[in-house]
Amino acid sequence: MEELFGRGIMVMGPAKNDPGRMTGTFNMELLAKFPALRAAEMEKMRWIEGEWNSVNRVPATSKNPAYEDVNTGTYRFCEKDSWICLVGKDGRERKYLTFDPFSGQWIYVLLEGGYGILRSPGWSGNGIVFEGEMTMVGVNCVLRQTWKKKSDDEFMFVNEEKLAHGNWVYVDEWEMKRK
């Protein structure tokens, strides 16, 4: 609560059910700015909407040979343009990316196979870096995903895992080209 009051998100005001009693309330003047802020940030990702061909390159380890996996996927703005969703082959939308105006961060949500929330302070030039704890097919890890936008029709990202001693190690990379 201290952080919410300190950042001005909450202020003291009349209670909803008893206007004579003061309680913590949301600062509606501040919150009124958030939809426009989110919309402006979301527009920075408008280019991703559409169908993409992907190539996932996985290096050899002591347990597996190197391989490539080829696939297609669709990104679509959803939830009143407040999310970017991955569209499944069955047409079902899964929330994937959003901008949180409360924290000023991009949020990357993993909800199938991999579970977790990666965060990013935002774009720097043509790159954005997401990082966070997750569970990938039953394995807990800290993942860093570094995106590089090459054009509105091509981007790539590299996944790295943070090991116990603190070093980041390369996991795999994805190359995405508009279909």
C-alpha positions, 0 to 999 in steps of 0.5 A: 500500500505504501508504494501505491500511495507513494506513487500517487496511484491511491489517495485518501478519499470518501468511502463508497458506502460511507462518504463520511469515512475516509479510506484509500481510493484510486486516484482517478485523475491519474488513472484517467491517463492510463488508457491513452498511455497503454494505447500509445505503447500498444501501437509500437507493436502494431507491426506484429499483427498478422501471419508469420513463418518461424524457424526455431534453431536449437543448438546441440547439447550433451543430450540432443543434436542440433535441430530446426523447427519450422512453423507458422503463427498469427498475432492479433490485437485483442481484448479491445486492443489492450493485448496482443494474442497468439491465435491457435490453429483452432482460432482461439486467442491466447493473451501474449503481450501487453503494456501495463501503464501502472508499472510502465512495463511490457508484460509477456505472458506464457500460459501453455507448456511454458508458464510465467510472466516476463517483463521489459521496461520497453523498446530501446531502438529496434530491440526489447528485452524480456526477463523473468522466472518461468516454468518451461515444460516442468523445469523452473528457470529464469529466462531472458528473451531478446527481440530485434526488429529488423523490419515490419516484416521480419524480427527475431529473438534469442532465448537465454537461461540464467544459471545458478552462478548468474551467467546467461547461456544461449538456449535457442533462437527464433527467426520470424518472417511475415507470411 
